[in-house]
């Protein structure tokens, strides 16, 4: 197994911290929780603290944090503990925490994983406060990310808000997190492979240029961070450290870019759509990473179809003739989400990325002319569907849609519907532009 020296890994973290717009300090390592009071005082001198946690994470780390702060003489408000057994990132919880934070000048310490962090991130922003994060699981990349992913008005939305000013991740605690949370984080990090491929397409077709700094932060150490799924499954500290660092770097890339583009592509649109549709499996919300696991495998299968397609022989004029008018596109988008609680989302997002037939002709000209180089870049970026499936299965992530309560028929429909819910250019948009969407869906084995 290819091992990178710890010095090289830390240099990537240090480089990312220098590029970060909001996060000023990050501590990752074994036994780091004992330094929580020191980190808080360094970043928020003279400030009071308020711990934000749920019933579980307060016991895992919050109580210890409270004791360390008390012993260090740092004043605290009574901890804000969510007690809902099915807590998720929904705006009602943001409202509840925001109401509490308005009553105090204390600095929030989000103690938990994705849900706690996103709720605290947005609530802190709404009350004009910086905040600190104590991570308890390697479950997603949002700890150090710009923006919070919250369900509001029936739709999963990314709200603009700063990343934490300080973040601490104790590997001893993270290694003890439930295995399914760690598998979820591994799957979320794996998604950066297809997200990167989508960005390559967007860049080459002059839709959205690659930001080289953001690309380097998230992609340079990606394959190393994903290299030991068996170690991640066993809770091996070295493998978990690499995973956690990869997730933090993904967050820093989003922080630098002020966008989720460096870490999120078509595979995330699958997850966002299912959240908007209020998908449950056995009466429970499916974790973001587990949804993304199925999304990533689906998009990898889609990319394999693209790489088999004779793009150099594409009939550009035929594609342009088949391209809908703005009015036809609007009508289709409205029909697609009729009778949902987000009827305007398709109209809003497809209008934002609609292009004229003349613009389409130019994009497809770029595609055909550059296809040999694009194909080389995509091949270097991607891993095969078979390899991805093996690694995700080894770590304990779902590899069949039925494992998260999604039928194969619904998964096929998701390709079509997910393309309409985000303005971000991905392989789904390319499939529509060249008229291959239904052909590729029919050809792939799900």
Secondary structure per residue as TSV (DSSP state, phi and psi in degrees):
chain	resnum	aa	ss	phi	psi
A	1	X	-	360.0	135.1
A	2	X	-	-73.6	117.2
A	3	X	-	-111.8	130.2
A	4	X	-	-93.6	137.7
A	5	X	-	-62.5	149.1
A	6	X	H	-57.3	-34.6
A	7	X	H	-60.4	-40.6
A	8	X	H	-66.4	-40.3
A	9	X	H	-63.1	-46.2
A	10	X	H	-67.2	-31.0
A	11	X	H	-65.5	-32.4
A	12	X	H	-67.4	-41.4
A	13	X	H	-63.0	-45.6
A	14	X	H	-62.8	-41.3
A	15	X	H	-62.6	-42.8
A	16	X	H	-65.6	-38.5
A	17	X	H	-62.5	-38.2
A	18	X	H	-65.3	-31.1
A	19	X	H	-86.4	-13.9
A	20	X	-	-65.2	142.9
A	21	X	S	-91.4	-26.2
A	22	X	S	-121.9	-42.0
A	23	X	-	-76.7	124.7
A	24	X	-	-103.6	-19.3
A	25	X	E	-148.9	138.5
A	26	X	E	-140.4	128.0
A	27	X	E	-120.9	123.6
A	28	X	E	-129.9	133.5
A	29	X	E	157.4	173.6
A	30	X	T	-71.9	134.5
A	31	X	T	73.8	14.4
A	32	X	G	-69.8	-20.7
A	33	X	G	-61.7	-26.1
A	34	X	G	-66.6	-13.6
A	35	X	G	-98.3	11.8
A	36	X	H	-62.3	-41.1
A	37	X	H	-68.0	-40.0
A	38	X	H	-60.2	-44.6
A	39	X	H	-65.9	-41.1
A	40	X	H	-62.8	-46.7
A	41	X	H	-64.9	-37.7
A	42	X	H	-62.5	-41.9
A	43	X	H	-89.2	-27.5
A	44	X	S	-131.8	60.9
A	45	X	T	-59.2	131.8
A	46	X	T	78.0	3.0
A	47	X	-	-93.9	152.7
A	48	X	-	-83.3	162.0
A	49	X	E	-123.5	152.7
A	50	X	E	-137.2	119.5
A	51	X	E	-78.7	133.2
A	52	X	E	-115.9	124.0
A	53	X	E	-154.1	177.1
A	54	X	E	-109.6	179.1
A	55	X	H	-58.5	-35.8
A	56	X	H	-77.4	-50.0
A	57	X	H	-70.7	-21.8
A	58	X	I	-65.7	-39.8
A	59	X	I	-71.2	-36.2
A	60	X	I	-68.3	-43.9
A	61	X	I	-141.7	-30.6
A	62	X	I	-60.3	-42.1
A	63	X	H	-63.9	-41.5
A	64	X	H	-64.4	-41.8
A	65	X	H	-59.5	-45.2
A	66	X	H	-59.3	-42.3
A	67	X	H	-66.1	-41.8
A	68	X	H	-64.4	-41.6
A	69	X	H	-63.3	-44.0
A	70	X	H	-61.3	-45.6
A	71	X	H	-64.2	-27.1
A	72	X	T	-88.1	0.1
A	73	X	T	77.4	22.7
A	74	X	-	-92.5	122.1
A	75	X	-	-67.7	146.0
A	76	X	B	-135.1	146.4
A	77	X	-	-82.3	163.3
A	78	X	-	-59.6	135.6
A	79	X	-	-59.5	144.7
A	80	X	E	-99.8	110.7
A	81	X	E	-117.3	120.0
A	82	X	E	-77.0	131.4
A	83	X	-	-109.7	-2.6
A	84	X	-	-64.2	126.5
A	85	X	T	-69.7	-20.0
A	86	X	T	-118.6	45.7
A	87	X	-	-61.2	133.6
A	88	X	-	-147.1	171.7
A	89	X	S	-77.3	79.9
A	90	X	B	-120.4	147.1
A	91	X	H	-63.5	-25.2
A	92	X	H	-60.2	-35.6
A	93	X	H	-71.7	-34.2
A	94	X	H	-61.4	-44.2
A	95	X	H	-58.9	-42.9
A	96	X	H	-63.6	-46.0
A	97	X	H	-70.1	-38.5
A	98	X	H	-59.4	-42.4
A	99	X	H	-59.1	-40.1
A	100	X	H	-69.5	-44.0
A	101	X	H	-67.2	-24.3
A	102	X	T	-67.6	-17.7
A	103	X	T	-91.9	0.3
A	104	X	-	-146.2	156.7
A	105	X	-	-97.5	7.9
A	106	X	-	-67.3	149.0
A	107	X	E	-86.9	123.6
A	108	X	E	-69.6	141.7
A	109	X	E	-117.6	100.9
A	110	X	E	-71.8	116.0
A	111	X	E	-117.4	99.4
A	112	X	E	163.3	-153.9
A	113	X	S	-113.9	-140.4
A	114	X	H	-59.9	-48.1
A	115	X	H	-63.8	-49.9
A	116	X	H	-59.9	-43.6
A	117	X	H	-64.2	-46.1
A	118	X	H	-66.4	-41.6
A	119	X	H	-62.4	-45.4
A	120	X	H	-67.8	-38.7
A	121	X	H	-59.3	-48.8
A	122	X	H	-71.1	-41.5
A	123	X	H	-62.6	-39.9
A	124	X	H	-62.4	-43.9
A	125	X	H	-62.0	-43.4
A	126	X	H	-66.1	-21.6
A	127	X	T	-107.7	11.7
A	128	X	T	69.3	31.4
A	129	X	-	-116.6	144.8
A	130	X	-	-75.6	170.1
A	131	X	E	-149.3	169.2
A	132	X	E	-122.0	150.8
A	133	X	E	-124.0	133.5
A	134	X	E	-115.0	107.9
A	135	X	E	-79.1	138.9
A	136	X	-	-116.5	-3.0
A	137	X	-	-157.0	149.1
A	138	X	-	-88.7	64.6
A	139	X	-	-106.2	-12.3
A	140	X	-	-170.7	174.1
A	141	X	S	-101.0	9.6
A	142	X	-	-83.9	-6.0
A	143	X	T	-54.5	-51.3
A	144	X	T	-102.1	16.3
A	145	X	-	-85.3	149.8
A	146	X	S	-75.8	130.4
A	147	X	S	93.7	155.1
A	148	X	E	-125.5	133.6
A	149	X	E	-93.0	108.3
A	150	X	E	-131.8	140.2
A	151	X	E	-82.9	123.6
A	152	X	E	-144.7	137.0
A	153	X	T	53.5	38.3
A	154	X	T	81.8	-4.8
A	155	X	E	-123.4	141.6
A	156	X	E	-74.3	122.1
A	157	X	E	-129.9	149.1
A	158	X	E	-99.2	114.0
A	159	X	E	-92.4	135.1
A	160	X	-	-68.9	119.3
A	161	X	-	-166.6	150.6
A	162	X	-	-70.2	153.8
A	163	X	-	-71.1	169.1
A	164	X	-	-64.2	148.2
A	165	X	S	-71.8	-31.0
A	166	X	E	-141.3	146.3
A	167	X	E	-140.9	140.2
A	168	X	E	-132.5	133.5
A	169	X	E	-133.0	110.8
A	170	X	E	-91.6	113.4
A	171	X	H	-62.8	-31.5
A	172	X	H	-59.7	-41.2
A	173	X	H	-72.9	-43.3
A	174	X	H	-65.6	-34.5
A	175	X	H	-64.6	-24.1
A	176	X	T	-92.7	-0.9
A	177	X	S	-63.9	154.4
A	178	X	-	-52.8	139.2
A	179	X	H	-57.4	-34.2
A	180	X	H	-68.6	-28.4
A	181	X	H	-70.2	-41.5
A	182	X	H	-65.6	-40.9
A	183	X	H	-62.0	-36.6
A	184	X	H	-63.0	-42.8
A	185	X	H	-65.0	-40.2
A	186	X	H	-60.0	-43.5
A	187	X	H	-65.5	-38.4
A	188	X	H	-64.3	-38.5
A	189	X	H	-70.5	-37.8
A	190	X	H	-59.9	-31.0
A	191	X	H	-63.1	-18.1
A	192	X	H	-66.4	-18.0
A	193	X	H	-67.4	-52.3
A	194	X	H	-73.7	-32.5
A	195	X	H	-60.6	-40.3
A	196	X	H	-64.0	-40.6
A	197	X	H	-62.1	-41.8
A	198	X	H	-61.3	-38.9
A	199	X	H	-68.2	-35.7
A	200	X	H	-59.1	-45.8
A	201	X	H	-61.7	-47.2
A	202	X	H	-61.2	-38.1
A	203	X	H	-67.7	-48.5
A	204	X	H	-66.6	-29.5
A	205	X	T	-94.3	10.2
A	206	X	T	61.5	33.3
A	207	X	S	-90.4	-45.8
A	208	X	S	-152.4	111.2
A	209	X	-	-66.1	144.2
A	210	X	-	-69.9	129.2
A	211	X	-	-85.0	110.7
A	212	X	H	-64.3	-33.3
A	213	X	H	-66.0	-48.5
A	214	X	H	-62.8	-41.9
A	215	X	H	-59.4	-46.5
A	216	X	H	-62.7	-42.1
A	217	X	H	-60.2	-45.6
A	218	X	H	-87.9	-31.8
A	219	X	H	-96.0	-27.5
A	220	X	T	-60.1	-40.3
A	221	X	T	-106.5	14.2
A	222	X	H	-63.0	-50.1
A	223	X	H	-67.3	-31.0
A	224	X	H	-66.0	-41.9
A	225	X	H	-65.5	-25.4
A	226	X	T	-97.9	4.7
A	227	X	S	-75.6	-15.3
A	228	X	-	-130.8	68.3
A	229	X	H	-61.6	-33.4
A	230	X	H	-66.3	-40.3
A	231	X	H	-65.0	-38.7
A	232	X	H	-62.3	-42.7
A	233	X	H	-61.9	-38.2
A	234	X	H	-78.8	-10.3
A	235	X	T	78.1	26.8
A	236	X	-	-63.3	126.0
A	237	X	H	-57.6	-37.5
A	238	X	H	-66.5	-45.3
A	239	X	H	-65.8	-40.3
A	240	X	H	-67.0	-38.0
A	241	X	H	-61.3	-44.9
A	242	X	H	-61.7	-43.7
A	243	X	H	-60.9	-47.8
A	244	X	H	-63.4	-40.7
A	245	X	H	-63.9	-41.0
A	246	X	H	-61.5	-41.4
A	247	X	H	-65.7	-41.9
A	248	X	H	-63.2	-40.7
A	249	X	H	-64.2	-37.7
A	250	X	H	-60.1	-41.3
A	251	X	H	-64.2	-42.1
A	252	X	H	-62.4	-37.4
A	253	X	H	-62.5	-41.9
A	254	X	H	-66.2	-36.4
A	255	X	H	-64.0	-43.6
A	256	X	H	-63.5	-45.5
A	257	X	H	-79.6	-13.1
A	258	X	T	56.0	37.5
A	259	X	S	-162.0	155.8
A	260	X	S	-86.7	0.9
A	261	X	G	-52.2	-41.1
A	262	X	G	-62.4	-18.8
A	263	X	G	-127.6	3.6
A	264	X	-	-143.1	125.5
A	265	X	-	-133.1	-146.0
A	266	X	H	-59.5	-35.0
A	267	X	H	-60.6	-34.2
A	268	X	H	-74.2	-27.6
A	269	X	H	-65.1	-31.0
A	270	X	H	-60.2	-49.3
A	271	X	H	-62.1	-45.0
A	272	X	H	-61.2	-41.2
A	273	X	H	-62.9	-46.4
A	274	X	H	-63.8	-35.9
A	275	X	H	-64.0	-42.6
A	276	X	H	-63.8	-31.1
A	277	X	T	-84.9	5.8
A	278	X	T	58.5	42.3
A	279	X	-	-67.8	132.3
A	280	X	E	-126.6	152.0
A	281	X	E	-126.2	119.9
A	282	X	T	54.6	37.9
A	283	X	T	78.5	5.4
A	284	X	E	-121.2	151.5
A	285	X	E	-67.1	140.9
A	286	X	-	-89.4	134.8
A	287	X	-	-59.8	150.7
A	288	X	H	-54.5	-47.6
A	289	X	H	-63.0	-36.8
A	290	X	H	-70.1	-36.6
A	291	X	H	-64.4	-43.4
A	292	X	H	-66.8	-30.6
A	293	X	H	-57.2	-47.6
A	294	X	H	-68.6	-38.3
A	295	X	H	-62.0	-42.9
A	296	X	H	-64.7	-45.6
A	297	X	H	-61.5	-38.9
A	298	X	H	-64.3	-43.7
A	299	X	H	-72.6	-33.9
A	300	X	H	-61.3	-41.1
A	301	X	H	-62.8	-37.4
A	302	X	H	-65.2	-43.0
A	303	X	H	-63.8	-34.8
A	304	X	H	-63.5	-34.2
A	305	X	H	-68.3	-41.6
A	306	X	H	-58.9	-45.1
A	307	X	H	-67.5	-19.0
A	308	X	H	-88.7	-12.6
A	309	X	S	-78.3	135.2
A	310	X	-	-76.2	72.2
A	311	X	G	-60.4	-34.9
A	312	X	G	-62.9	-20.2
A	313	X	G	-100.6	13.0
A	314	X	-	-61.1	134.9
A	315	X	-	-90.6	93.5
A	316	X	H	-61.6	-42.3
A	317	X	H	-62.3	-39.2
A	318	X	H	-64.4	-41.1
A	319	X	H	-61.7	-40.9
A	320	X	H	-68.2	-39.3
A	321	X	H	-64.4	-33.8
A	322	X	H	-81.9	-9.0
A	323	X	S	-70.1	130.8
A	324	X	-	-70.4	154.3
A	325	X	-	-72.4	168.6
A	326	X	H	-57.4	-42.5
A	327	X	H	-64.3	-42.6
A	328	X	H	-65.1	-39.8
A	329	X	H	-64.0	-43.8
A	330	X	H	-60.8	-44.0
A	331	X	H	-63.7	-43.5
A	332	X	H	-62.9	-42.2
A	333	X	H	-63.7	-39.5
A	334	X	H	-69.2	-39.0
A	335	X	H	-67.1	-35.3
A	336	X	H	-62.3	-35.7
A	337	X	T	-115.3	22.1
A	338	X	T	-61.9	140.5
A	339	X	T	69.2	18.8
A	340	X	S	-103.2	174.6
A	341	X	S	-91.9	14.1
A	342	X	-	-137.2	57.0
A	343	X	T	-65.0	-23.8
A	344	X	T	-95.0	-5.8
A	345	X	H	-62.2	-43.4
A	346	X	H	-63.9	-43.0
A	347	X	H	-61.2	-46.9
A	348	X	H	-61.4	-47.1
A	349	X	H	-78.4	-38.6
A	350	X	H	-71.9	-31.3
A	351	X	H	-63.4	-38.9
A	352	X	H	-65.3	-27.6
A	353	X	H	-114.9	8.9
A	354	X	-	-66.0	140.3
A	355	X	-	-126.9	155.6
A	356	X	-	-76.2	169.3
A	357	X	H	-63.5	-33.8
A	358	X	H	-66.3	-41.0
A	359	X	H	-67.8	-37.8
A	360	X	H	-62.1	-43.4
A	361	X	H	-58.6	-42.0
A	362	X	H	-66.4	-43.8
A	363	X	H	-59.7	-44.7
A	364	X	H	-70.5	-30.6
A	365	X	H	-62.1	-44.9
A	366	X	H	-60.2	-43.0
A	367	X	H	-59.6	-51.1
A	368	X	H	-66.2	-45.2
A	369	X	H	-63.4	-39.2
A	370	X	H	-97.1	3.5
A	371	X	H	-53.2	-43.9
A	372	X	H	-56.9	-42.9
A	373	X	H	-70.7	-40.4
A	374	X	H	-61.7	-42.8
A	375	X	H	-62.4	-40.2
A	376	X	H	-63.1	-45.3
A	377	X	H	-63.0	-43.5
A	378	X	H	-65.8	-41.3
A	379	X	H	-63.0	-38.3
A	380	X	H	-69.7	-32.7
A	381	X	H	-77.6	-38.9
A	382	X	-	-87.8	160.3
A	383	X	-	-114.9	161.7
A	384	X	-	-70.2	156.1
A	385	X	H	-57.4	-40.2
A	386	X	H	-64.8	-43.9
A	387	X	H	-65.7	-43.8
A	388	X	H	-60.4	-44.5
A	389	X	H	-60.5	-42.9
A	390	X	H	-62.8	-45.4
A	391	X	H	-68.2	-43.6
A	392	X	H	-65.4	-37.5
A	393	X	H	-66.5	-40.8
A	394	X	H	-59.6	-37.5
A	395	X	H	-81.8	-13.7
A	396	X	T	100.9	13.9
A	397	X	-	-87.0	154.9
A	398	X	-	-69.6	144.0
A	399	X	-	-124.3	-7.0
A	400	X	S	-117.8	136.6
A	401	X	G	-59.0	-32.2
A	402	X	G	-63.0	-23.0
A	403	X	G	-66.3	-20.0
A	404	X	G	-115.5	17.0
A	405	X	T	80.5	21.6
A	406	X	-	-109.0	121.6
A	407	X	-	-73.6	159.8
A	408	X	H	-64.1	-33.9
A	409	X	H	-64.2	-43.7
A	410	X	H	-66.8	-35.9
A	411	X	H	-62.9	-42.4
A	412	X	H	-62.0	-40.9
A	413	X	H	-66.2	-28.7
A	414	X	H	-64.0	-36.1
A	415	X	H	-53.6	-44.2
A	416	X	H	-73.0	-46.7
A	417	X	H	-72.5	-37.6
A	418	X	H	-64.3	-30.2
A	419	X	T	-62.8	-23.6
A	420	X	T	-92.6	-10.4
A	421	X	S	-97.5	-6.0
A	422	X	-	-138.0	142.9
A	423	X	-	-78.8	-10.2
A	424	X	S	-63.8	132.9
A	425	X	-	-77.4	127.5
A	426	X	-	-139.4	-178.1
A	427	X	H	-59.2	-26.9
A	428	X	H	-63.2	-39.6
A	429	X	H	-69.0	-37.8
A	430	X	H	-62.6	-42.6
A	431	X	H	-58.8	-40.6
A	432	X	H	-67.1	-43.8
A	433	X	H	-62.9	-36.3
A	434	X	H	-98.5	2.4
A	435	X	T	76.6	26.3
A	436	X	-	-110.4	4.2
A	437	X	H	-53.8	-57.3
A	438	X	H	-69.9	-33.2
A	439	X	H	-64.2	-44.6
A	440	X	H	-70.3	-38.6
A	441	X	H	-59.8	-42.1
A	442	X	H	-68.1	-31.7
A	443	X	H	-80.6	-27.8
A	444	X	S	-79.9	152.3
A	445	X	-	-99.9	114.9
A	446	X	-	-102.6	360.0
